[in-house]
Amino acid sequence: MKRMVLTVISGMALLASATVSASADTDVWTASHPRSDGELYAANQACNAQFGAPQNGIPTSAAYKRCMASQGWKFVKSQHDDTWINHRGMTCQPILGGFGSECSSF
C-alpha cells in the first residue's frame, strides 16, 4: 500500500527579540491503489475549497475526511511536527524548552 503525505505548515511569528516556535501537523493519507502526488494535491484543493484547509492543532474534521474519501483517499493519521521552514528556507526546530530555535540548511 502506498502512502502519501500532505503537510500543512503554520507560519512563524517574531515578537520583540523572542521567537515563538511554530509547528506543523501532517495528515497522512493512503489509497487502495498507486496514485500520484498530483492526484493527492487535486483532492486536497477540492476539499480545501469546500471545507477550508485543516488547521494546525485542530483535528482534521470528519467532513474533510469524508470529502477526501469520496476522491479515493483514506485518512491514516495526523502527526505533530515541531519543525518548520523559516523565511530563508532553512529547517528550524525549538531549543531551550521553546525559548529559542535552531535552524540549519541541511
Secondary structure, DSSP 4 states (H G I P E B T S, - for coil): --EEEEEEE---EEETTEEEPP-EEEEEEE-SS---HHHHHHHHHHHHHHH-PPPTTSPPPHHHHHHHHHTT-EEEEEEEE--EE-TTS-EEEEEGGGTEEEEE--
